[in-house]
Amino acid sequence: MSHQFNSTSLREYDIRGIVGTTLGPDDAYAIGRGIGTLVRRGGGASVAV
């Protein structure tokens, strides 16, 4: 699955944006999937937010 973020939202070390303008539900889903993938590959089983 591929997701295209707004080019102004992604920085070298963080993600910045305005909900409803440059960040939306699809962005949140893609970020969550990415974090989950990294945790699982590292042997983790859960994430607390």
PyMOL commands that set and color helices and strands:
alter all, ss='L'
color gray80, all
select helices_A, chain A and resi 25-41
alter helices_A, ss='H'
color red, helices_A
deselect
rebuild
show_as cartoon
